[in-house]
C-alpha cells in the first residue's frame, strides 16, 4: 500500500513537462506536447484503461530582454509589449498494454497582445498609441506513442521513451486590425498577427521525449523529463506583418528535474527546476525565416491532491533567468553587414498552471493521474 501511494504521489507531482512546453511571451514556445503525455497519464495504466485530463495555463509577458540583459527602460517609457496567453488542453490516453500507451491532445489557445510599435510606432518618433491584437482557436493537435522500459509491476522506479507527431491544425495566418498604418499612419488595416500569438506554427513536427521517476524513500523521490520537438519545415509561407520574411517553423526543447515530498494524506508538495526554449538553429533542415529564439530557466513549486481515481494539481513556475539569443537571421545579417544585430523579446515572470485528471476502467487500485502543466 505504501509503495502504491509513493508511486501515485510521484505521478501527481511529476506534472508533464516532458509533454508540455508553455508559451513564454514573445519567444514563441507553444503549448506543444510530446509523444505520450505525462507520467500521470501512463504510469501503471493497464491494458484497456483510459486517462482523461484537462489543463489550464496562463501567463503575462512584459519584460524585454536582449541577450540576458533586461531592457528596463521599456517599462519606464511604457513601450513594453504585453502578451497575455491562456492555454486549455484536453487529452485522452489509452493503455495498449501495461507498458505501451497512446494519446491524443486537443489544445485551445486564447491570446491578447498589446503594443505601440505595431500601431504607429513607439514615441518619440511614433504616435504613442497603444492598441491590441488577439487570436484564439484550436492549436496544433498532438498524437503520441510511449513505452515504459521496465515492468511497472516489478519495479518502484521506471523510465519511458516516446515518439510523437505535431499536426499543423492550428491557424498560422491569423489576422486582426492594426491601427495607424500606411505612409501617413492614418489607415486601419487587417494584417497577420505576431508569430508569438499565432495559434499554430504551420509545420509537421516530430517529438522525442524521455521521462522517469525514482523514489528515494517512503516520502521523497525525484522525477526527470527531457523533450525535443523537431520541425523539419523551414517556414510556413506566411509573411510577417512588414513582409520582410516568412514565419519560421522552429524546433523547441525542454528539460525538467524535480523532487517531491509525500504527506501520505493525499496532499503533496513539489519543487523543481526547468529550462525551455526555442533554438536559433534547427537540428534538421534550414533555420531561415523569422523567429525569436531564446530560453527561460524557472524554479517550479507545486502542490497536489489525489483521491481514488482523480487528482488535481497546481504549479507556479517562476523565471530566474531569461535569455533572448541571436536568431539565425540576426547572425546572417551581422556577418553580411558587419554591424552587430540582436533582436529582443518579452518574457513572463511566472506561469499559473492548474489541472485535473481522472482514470477510467481501473480494477480497484488507486488512480495514477496527473494534470498537464
ChimeraX attribute file (.defattr): number of C-alpha atoms within 10 A of each C-alpha:
attribute: neighborCount
match mode: 1-to-1
recipient: residues
	/A:1	7
	/A:2	10
	/A:3	12
	/A:4	13
	/A:5	21
	/A:6	22
	/A:7	22
	/A:8	26
	/A:9	32
	/A:10	30
	/A:11	27
	/A:12	33
	/A:13	35
	/A:14	34
	/A:15	32
	/A:16	26
	/A:17	29
	/A:18	30
	/A:19	31
	/A:20	20
	/A:21	24
	/A:22	25
	/A:23	29
	/A:24	32
	/A:25	27
	/A:26	28
	/A:27	25
	/A:28	25
	/A:29	24
	/A:30	25
	/A:31	24
	/A:32	25
	/A:33	35
	/A:34	34
	/A:35	31
	/A:36	35
	/A:37	34
	/A:38	30
	/A:39	34
	/A:40	31
	/A:41	34
	/A:42	30
	/A:43	28
	/A:44	23
	/A:45	29
	/A:46	20
	/A:47	16
	/A:48	14
	/A:49	20
	/A:50	22
	/A:51	26
	/A:52	21
	/A:53	24
	/A:54	22
	/A:55	22
	/A:56	19
	/A:57	23
	/A:58	19
	/A:59	21
	/A:60	22
	/A:61	24
	/A:62	22
	/A:63	21
	/A:64	27
	/A:65	21
	/A:66	18
	/A:67	18
	/A:68	16
	/A:69	13
	/A:70	18
	/A:71	17
	/A:72	12
	/A:73	11
	/A:74	15
	/A:75	13
	/A:76	9
	/A:77	10
	/A:78	14
	/A:79	20
	/A:80	23
	/A:81	24
	/A:82	21
	/A:83	26
	/A:84	20
	/A:85	25
	/A:86	20
	/A:87	23
	/A:88	20
	/A:89	25
	/A:90	19
	/A:91	22
	/A:92	20
	/A:93	26
	/A:94	23
	/A:95	22
	/A:96	18
	/A:97	15
	/A:98	19
	/A:99	21
	/A:100	22
	/A:101	28
	/A:102	24
	/A:103	24
	/A:104	21
	/A:105	25
	/A:106	18
	/A:107	24
	/A:108	20
	/A:109	24
	/A:110	19
	/A:111	19
	/A:112	16
	/A:113	22
	/A:114	19
	/A:115	21
	/A:116	21
	/A:117	18
	/A:118	23
	/A:119	24
	/A:120	24
	/A:121	19
	/A:122	19
	/A:123	14
	/A:124	7
	/A:125	8
	/A:126	15
	/A:127	15
	/A:128	17
	/A:129	17
	/A:130	18
	/A:131	17
	/A:132	18
	/A:133	22
	/A:134	20
	/A:135	19
	/A:136	19
	/A:137	15
	/A:138	18
	/A:139	27
	/A:140	28
	/A:141	21
	/A:142	27
	/A:143	24
	/A:144	24
	/A:145	21
	/A:146	26
	/A:147	21
	/A:148	22
	/A:149	13
	/A:150	14
	/A:151	13
	/A:152	17
	/A:153	9
	/A:154	8
	/A:155	9
	/A:156	16
	/A:157	17
	/A:158	19
	/A:159	19
	/A:160	22
	/A:161	17
	/A:162	24
	/A:163	19
	/A:164	25
	/A:165	23
	/A:166	24
	/A:167	18
	/A:168	19
	/A:169	19
	/A:170	22
	/A:171	18
	/A:172	24
	/A:173	21
	/A:174	21
	/A:175	18
	/A:176	15
	/A:177	16
	/A:178	20
	/A:179	21
	/A:180	19
	/A:181	17
	/A:182	11
	/A:183	7
	/A:184	8
	/A:185	14
	/A:186	11
	/A:187	14
	/A:188	13
	/A:189	14
	/A:190	14
	/A:191	17
	/A:192	21
	/A:193	22
	/A:194	22
	/A:195	23
	/A:196	23
	/A:197	28
	/A:198	26
	/A:199	27
	/A:200	27
	/A:201	29
	/A:202	25
	/A:203	23
	/A:204	18
	/A:205	25
	/A:206	21
	/A:207	26
	/A:208	23
	/A:209	26
	/A:210	23
	/A:211	27
	/A:212	23
	/A:213	24
	/A:214	18
	/A:215	19
	/A:216	14
	/A:217	11
	/A:218	15
	/A:219	17
	/A:220	17
	/A:221	22
	/A:222	21
	/A:223	24
	/A:224	22
	/A:225	25
	/A:226	22
	/A:227	24
	/A:228	24
	/A:229	27
	/A:230	22
	/A:231	27
	/A:232	19
	/A:233	20
	/A:234	20
	/A:235	23
	/A:236	17
	/A:237	15
	/A:238	19
	/A:239	18
	/A:240	19
	/A:241	17
	/A:242	9
	/A:243	9
	/A:244	10
	/A:245	17
	/A:246	18
	/A:247	23
	/A:248	26
	/A:249	27
	/A:250	31
	/A:251	25
	/A:252	26
	/A:253	21
	/A:254	25
	/A:255	21
	/A:256	24
	/A:257	20
	/A:258	21
	/A:259	22
	/A:260	26
	/A:261	21
	/A:262	23
	/A:263	15
	/A:264	13
	/A:265	10
	/A:266	15
	/A:267	17
	/A:268	21
	/A:269	21
	/A:270	25
	/A:271	20
	/A:272	20
	/A:273	19
	/A:274	21
	/A:275	20
	/A:276	24
	/A:277	28
	/A:278	27
	/A:279	22
	/A:280	23
	/A:281	18
	/A:282	21
	/A:283	14
	/A:284	12
	/A:285	12
	/A:286	17
	/A:287	24
	/A:288	22
	/A:289	22
	/A:290	22
	/A:291	29
	/A:292	28
	/A:293	26
	/A:294	29
	/A:295	25
	/A:296	23
	/A:297	20
	/A:298	22
	/A:299	18
	/A:300	20
	/A:301	19
	/A:302	20
	/A:303	19
	/A:304	23
	/A:305	19
	/A:306	24
	/A:307	14
	/A:308	14
	/A:309	18
	/A:310	22
	/A:311	26
	/A:312	24
	/A:313	26
	/A:314	24
	/A:315	22
	/A:316	19
	/A:317	21
	/A:318	19
	/A:319	20
	/A:320	12
	/A:321	14
	/A:322	27
	/A:323	23
	/A:324	29
	/A:325	22
	/A:326	24
	/A:327	25
	/A:328	21
	/A:329	21
	/A:330	20
	/A:331	14
	/A:332	15
	/A:333	15
	/A:334	15
	/A:335	12
	/A:336	10
	/A:337	9
	/A:338	9
	/A:339	10
	/A:340	13
	/A:341	15
	/A:342	16
	/A:343	16
	/A:344	23
	/A:345	28
	/A:346	26
	/A:347	29
	/A:348	22
	/A:349	20
	/A:350	19
	/A:351	22
	/A:352	16
	/A:353	23
	/A:354	21
	/A:355	23
	/A:356	22
	/A:357	27
	/A:358	22
	/A:359	24
	/A:360	15
	/A:361	13
	/A:362	16
	/A:363	9
	/A:364	8
	/A:365	10
	/A:366	17
	/A:367	29
	/A:368	30
	/A:369	33
	/A:370	38
	/A:371	35
	/A:372	34
	/A:373	30
